[in-house]
Amino acid sequence: MHNDQPPIMRQLQPPRRLGMKLLVLLLAFLLVVAISVILWMWHANRPPAYHAVDHQTVKTTPKVQGMQLDTAKNYGDKYADGLLPVGDSKYVTDAPKAGYVYVCSPYAQNLTTGNGGASVRGPWFTNGDTQYDVNKKTHVAGSVMWQADFSNTVSGSTRTIVTNDLPNHPTGVFPIRSSDPAYSYDRNPNGIKGQTLTYALAANPTYSATPHCMGGEAGVMLTGIALFNAFDAGGRDAGAWEVQDSCGGHPQSEGEYHYHTFSSCITDASVHDVIGYALDGFPITGPQVSSGNILTTADLDECHGIVSRITIDGVTTTMYHYVMTEDFPYSVSCFRGTAIDPPGLQQGPPASHP
């Protein structure tokens, strides 16, 4: 049989093939080891976004800063009888304090020198004038409808709310008529006038562990109405002293209709639903956790806020927000974020009238 290979080459062929096989196996082994090391290092250093529990993938989220709502707790209905504490002069200027409004010093000077508000203490004050019965309080009569103009849009990092400050609910008749029983206690001479208010708020506000002081305005509600703080022009509890209409609103000297307290015409009282925004961009909700389970000032932090799951712009998320309560100081009492200057009154007295 013909064979072109020399005899010595035929003798060396089997050992050479064996060596090639061993080399391939060694390279394959090293490749597997290298891939395994790379995969292990990637797994060890990746962010722990998910972990397996009972064969299910669960997303973990970092804890949001702020006092947390206890969803298992029954907070009760402390003010079911309608008797509310009077918060006259309960403001501080040096540091925030729960149950007080932390006001900026220039604004505090307005509270000590400001004039206006109700001229007579109403018969709804009780228990040595330390409380008032909201169920016995007089309201400005009338049912006037308005042409509300309101928009709420988000673009990038800015939430823009534009409103003419005319409500989507009826108001009383202002100026208060001399024939109205409310005139005996509060002779507000101001009429309601449309405004041009644009709030350029932070769409993703940053929580600060060190709160900021505030002036006369707290924010804007989704009814299109400005929200002022808890005081009248003289530093008294506006919810207790001043006579508002049945929706809890009234105008100040420039005709700007506004609330100081939780409007009864805002029907959504849930702690999970947004009903307004503070000047620092954080949302405002109602106080109701569930039926008969109502948050009060004592359940909130020094700025009148808490962390819970809320629905904002159609998305459910866990974040810090302020809460409107039945009791003083009713709403925002200091700012957790950086607030804008209000587009209407700036930092002047919240509701002056002769």
C-alpha positions in Angstrom: 0.0 0.0 0.0 1.3 3.4 -1.0 2.0 5.9 1.9 3.7 9.3 1.4 4.6 9.8 5.1 8.0 8.7 6.2 8.1 5.8 8.8 9.2 8.1 11.7 6.2 10.4 11.2 3.8 7.5 11.3 5.3 6.5 14.7 4.9 10.0 16.2 1.2 10.7 15.1 -0.7 9.1 18.1 1.1 11.1 20.9 0.6 14.3 19.0 -3.1 13.8 18.7 -3.4 13.0 22.4 -1.5 16.2 23.3 -3.8 18.3 21.1 -6.9 16.9 22.9 -5.4 17.6 26.3 -4.7 21.2 25.2 -8.2 21.8 24.0 -9.7 20.4 27.2 -7.4 22.6 29.3 -8.4 25.7 27.3 -12.1 24.8 27.7 -11.7 24.3 31.4 -9.9 27.7 31.8 -12.7 29.4 29.8 -15.4 27.9 32.0 -13.5 29.1 35.1 -13.0 32.6 33.7 -16.8 32.9 32.8 -17.7 31.7 36.3 -15.5 34.2 38.0 -16.9 37.1 35.8 -20.5 36.1 36.6 -19.7 35.8 40.3 -18.1 39.2 40.4 -21.0 40.8 38.5 -23.6 39.2 40.8 -21.7 40.3 44.0 -21.4 43.9 42.9 -24.8 44.6 41.3 -27.3 46.8 43.2 -29.7 44.7 45.4 -32.8 45.8 43.6 -34.6 42.4 43.9 -34.5 39.4 46.1 -36.2 36.0 45.9 -38.8 35.1 48.5 -40.8 31.9 48.2 -39.9 31.7 44.5 -41.3 35.2 43.9 -39.4 38.3 42.9 -40.0 41.2 45.3 -38.9 44.8 44.6 -37.3 46.5 47.5 -37.4 50.3 47.9 -35.4 52.5 50.2 -37.2 54.0 53.3 -38.6 57.4 52.6 -37.5 60.1 55.1 -40.1 61.4 57.5 -42.6 60.1 60.1 -44.3 57.0 58.8 -48.1 56.3 58.8 -48.9 53.2 60.8 -51.5 51.5 58.7 -52.2 48.9 61.4 -53.0 51.6 64.0 -56.5 52.9 64.7 -55.9 56.6 65.3 -59.6 57.1 66.3 -61.9 60.1 65.7 -60.8 62.5 68.4 -62.9 65.5 67.3 -66.1 63.6 66.4 -68.0 65.9 68.8 -66.8 69.1 66.8 -65.0 70.6 69.8 -61.7 72.0 68.5 -58.8 73.7 70.3 -58.2 77.4 69.8 -54.7 78.2 68.5 -54.4 81.9 69.1 -50.8 83.1 68.9 -49.4 79.6 68.6 -46.5 80.4 66.4 -42.7 80.2 66.8 -39.9 82.0 65.0 -36.7 80.2 66.2 -37.4 76.5 65.4 -40.3 74.3 64.4 -42.6 72.9 67.1 -45.4 70.4 66.8 -48.8 72.0 67.0 -47.4 75.5 66.2 -46.7 77.4 63.0 -43.0 78.1 62.3 -43.2 81.6 60.8 -40.4 83.7 59.4 -39.5 86.8 61.5 -40.7 89.5 59.0 -44.1 87.8 58.8 -44.3 87.4 62.6 -44.1 91.2 62.8 -47.2 91.5 60.7 -49.0 89.1 63.1 -48.3 91.4 66.1 -49.2 94.6 64.3 -51.8 93.4 61.8 -55.5 94.6 62.0 -58.6 93.0 60.7 -60.5 89.8 61.0 -63.5 89.2 63.2 -64.5 92.0 65.5 -66.4 90.0 68.1 -65.8 86.5 69.6 -68.6 84.3 68.4 -70.9 82.3 70.7 -69.3 79.1 69.4 -66.3 79.6 71.7 -66.6 77.5 74.9 -64.7 76.1 77.8 -63.1 79.4 78.9 -62.5 80.2 75.2 -60.0 77.4 74.9 -62.2 75.6 72.4 -64.8 76.3 69.7 -67.7 74.2 68.5 -67.4 74.0 64.7 -70.9 72.6 64.5 -72.3 75.8 66.1 -70.2 78.3 64.2 -72.1 80.7 61.9 -71.3 80.8 58.2 -71.7 83.5 55.6 -75.0 83.0 53.8 -75.4 82.6 50.0 -74.7 80.3 47.1 -72.8 82.1 44.4 -71.4 80.1 41.4 -68.2 81.2 39.6 -66.4 80.4 36.3 -63.4 78.6 37.6 -60.3 78.3 35.4 -57.6 75.9 36.6 -54.8 73.7 35.2 -52.2 71.4 36.7 -49.4 70.2 34.4 -46.0 68.7 34.9 -43.1 69.3 32.5 -39.6 68.0 33.5 -38.9 69.0 37.1 -41.6 71.6 37.3 -45.3 71.4 38.2 -47.2 74.4 36.9 -50.6 75.3 38.5 -52.5 78.2 36.9 -55.7 79.4 38.4 -58.0 82.4 38.4 -58.7 81.6 42.1 -62.4 81.3 41.5 -63.7 78.0 43.1 -65.4 75.1 41.4 -68.0 75.2 44.3 -70.4 77.9 45.5 -69.4 80.7 47.8 -71.2 82.9 50.2 -72.2 86.5 49.4 -69.3 88.9 50.0 -69.0 91.6 51.2 -71.0 90.2 54.1 -74.4 91.8 54.1 -75.7 93.6 57.1 -78.8 91.4 57.1 -76.6 88.3 57.4 -76.3 86.9 61.0 -72.5 86.6 60.3 -72.3 90.4 60.1 -72.7 90.5 63.9 -69.3 88.9 64.4 -67.3 89.5 61.2 -68.0 92.5 58.9 -65.7 91.5 56.1 -66.2 94.3 53.4 -64.2 92.5 50.6 -65.8 91.1 47.5 -64.4 88.0 45.6 -62.4 88.9 42.5 -60.7 86.7 40.0 -56.9 86.6 40.2 -54.1 85.5 37.8 -52.0 83.1 39.9 -49.2 80.9 38.5 -47.5 78.4 40.9 -44.2 77.0 39.4 -43.7 74.2 42.0 -41.0 71.5 42.3 -42.4 68.3 40.7 -40.0 66.2 42.7 -39.4 68.1 45.9 -36.5 67.2 48.1 -37.2 66.4 51.8 -35.1 68.4 54.3 -34.5 67.2 57.8 -34.2 70.9 58.8 -37.6 72.6 58.1 -38.0 76.0 56.7 -40.1 78.8 58.1 -43.2 80.1 56.3 -45.2 83.3 55.6 -48.9 83.8 55.2 -49.6 81.4 52.3 -49.2 77.6 52.5 -50.1 76.4 49.0 -52.9 75.9 46.5 -55.8 73.4 46.5 -57.1 71.5 43.4 -60.3 73.4 43.7 -58.2 76.2 42.3 -58.2 78.1 45.6 -55.2 79.5 47.6 -54.5 77.9 51.0 -53.4 80.4 53.7 -51.9 79.4 57.1 -53.9 79.1 60.3 -53.9 82.7 61.3 -55.9 85.9 60.7 -54.1 89.2 60.3 -53.7 89.5 64.1 -52.2 86.1 64.8 -55.4 84.6 66.0 -56.8 81.2 65.0 -58.6 82.1 61.8 -60.7 78.9 61.9 -62.0 79.9 65.3 -62.5 83.6 64.9 -63.2 84.6 61.3 -66.6 83.8 59.7 -66.2 82.0 56.4 -68.9 80.6 54.0 -70.2 77.1 54.1 -67.2 75.9 52.1 -64.7 77.4 54.5 -63.5 80.3 52.3 -63.6 84.1 52.2 -61.8 86.9 50.4 -59.1 89.2 51.7 -58.5 92.9 50.9 -57.5 92.2 47.3 -60.4 90.0 46.6 -58.4 86.8 46.8 -60.7 84.0 48.0 -58.9 81.5 50.2 -59.1 78.8 52.8 -57.5 78.5 56.3 -59.0 75.2 57.2 -60.1 72.0 55.5 -62.9 73.0 53.2 -66.1 71.0 53.6 -66.6 71.3 49.9 -63.5 69.1 49.3 -65.2 65.8 49.4 -62.1 63.6 49.2 -60.8 63.3 52.8 -58.6 60.3 52.2 -54.9 60.4 53.4 -54.0 58.5 50.2 -55.4 61.1 47.6 -53.8 64.4 46.7 -56.1 67.5 47.1 -53.5 70.2 46.8 -49.9 71.2 46.8 -47.8 73.2 49.2 -45.5 76.0 48.0 -42.5 73.6 48.3 -44.1 71.1 45.9 -45.0 68.4 48.4 -48.6 67.2 48.1 -51.4 67.8 50.5 -54.0 65.1 51.4 -57.0 64.7 53.7 -56.8 63.1 57.2 -58.9 60.0 56.8 -57.1 56.6 57.0 -60.3 54.7 57.0 -63.8 55.1 58.4 -63.6 56.5 61.9 -59.8 56.5 61.7 -58.8 60.1 61.4 -55.4 61.7 61.7 -55.0 64.8 63.9 -52.1 67.2 64.6 -50.8 64.9 67.3 -50.3 62.2 64.8 -48.1 64.3 62.4 -44.6 65.8 62.5 -43.8 69.4 63.3 -44.6 70.5 59.7 -48.0 68.8 59.8 -46.9 66.0 57.5 -46.4 62.2 57.3 -45.1 59.5 54.9 -47.6 57.2 53.4 -48.7 55.7 50.1 -50.5 58.2 47.9 -51.8 58.5 44.4 -50.2 61.4 42.6 -50.7 62.1 38.9 -52.3 58.7 38.6 -49.3 56.8 40.0 -49.3 55.2 43.5 -46.1 55.9 45.4 -44.8 56.2 49.0 -43.7 59.8 49.8 -43.8 62.6 52.3 -46.9 64.8 52.2 -48.8 67.3 54.3 -52.2 66.5 55.8 -55.2 68.8 56.3 -56.7 68.1 59.7 -59.8 69.3 61.6 -57.7 70.8 64.4 -55.2 73.7 64.6 -52.9 74.4 62.7 -55.1 72.7 60.1 -52.4 72.4 57.3 -48.8 73.2 56.5 -47.0 74.6 59.5 -43.5 74.7 58.1 -41.9 73.7 54.8 -39.9 70.4 54.3 -38.7 71.6 50.9 -37.7 74.9 49.4 -40.8 76.9 48.9 -41.5 79.4 46.1 -42.8 82.9 46.8 -46.6 82.8 46.5 -47.8 84.5 43.3 -50.5 86.6 45.1 -49.8 88.1 48.5 -46.1 87.2 48.8 -45.3 87.2 52.5 -47.8 89.8 53.7 -50.7 89.4 56.2 -52.8 86.4 55.3 -56.3 87.8 55.4 -56.6 91.5 56.3 -59.9 93.4 56.3 -60.9 96.4 58.4 
